[in-house]
Structure formats: C-alpha cells, structure tokens
C-alpha cells in the first residue's frame, strides 16, 4: 500500500513504527533538533531547513526554495513505495502536507490535482498546505497551475492542535486513517 504519512514532529516515531516506514522527509526551521526514529534508515532521511512562511525576505527566516522542492521530488522518486513514507514538520499542518502532495505527484504524475486535494482534505480537516511550497512544486512538476488552484480551492483547514497525523493515499480507494 502506497501511503505518505504526514505527522507532527512529536509523533514521528509512533507513526514510523505503526506504519513500518523506513524513509522520512523532515521540514523544520534551523536549529530545531530532534532524534531520527531508529526505524528510519539514516541514508533515507531527507532533512530540509525552512520556516513555515509563504514569501522570502522575512528577516532571518528561510522561505521554501526551489532547491528544497527539487530535493523532495528527487527523494520521492527514489522512494521504495513498498512501505509508507513519513513526511513531517513541526505541527504536520502546513509544510508537510504541501511536501506530501508534491511527493505524491512526483511518483504519480498522472494523478488529478483536484482528486489529490480532495484526498488530502478527506484525510485531514486541519491541513493547510504551505502555498509557497505548493506553487514551486506546481511549477517544477509542470502542473500548469492545477495543483495551486486545487489547493487554493480547499481553503484553510480547521484550527489544529498540532497532534493529528494522517495518511495520504497515493491513489483513490486506499485508507486514509493513521
């Protein structure tokens, strides 16, 4: 079953063990240190440093960049889909859902952007994907604006406590429960 498990930082070990994941993408601000779960292979752990902001030029904060999205795409395309991929940020609400959508389209480019957005919302009423990541991903994956439009149509997710992981199936019909 091909799933991308989206998690807040506080629950990555639990989610990795529960889903038998061996690969992970981390999207955190500089100096947010944490321990990689032992079940995640060190060589299959992509760590990206960025803040959850939608535009560059905000003091010392690091906005998502094209290089970050290129790394997400390359990592996803090299992912062994036999086991789930864990994608996390601090709360599992903005950066990681955006990265999960980008990773999903990187490995399933024929997927419909609107259908992917609907699966995201069905899996999480809280997800509000970071639009800067989404827009860069849309461009780099040559979606022609469809991904950004689909995510904008979702609107803002419900208020979240940052403790609600979810699973995004790569194709319709797969379960979305963590």
URHUQUI-V876035 format. One line per field, one symbol per residue. phi: phi as a letter, one per 20 degrees, with the letter a starting at -180 (. if undefined). Layout:
BEGIN
phi: ???
END
This chain:
BEGIN
phi: .ecdedbfgfcffgfffgelfccbddccfgmeeaefgffefgfdceddeaeecdbfndlefdfgcgfffffffffffefeffcfdecbcfdmdcfffffffffgffecfefefffffffffffbfefcgffffgfffgffelemnfffffffffmfffgcemccfbddffcfnefcef
END
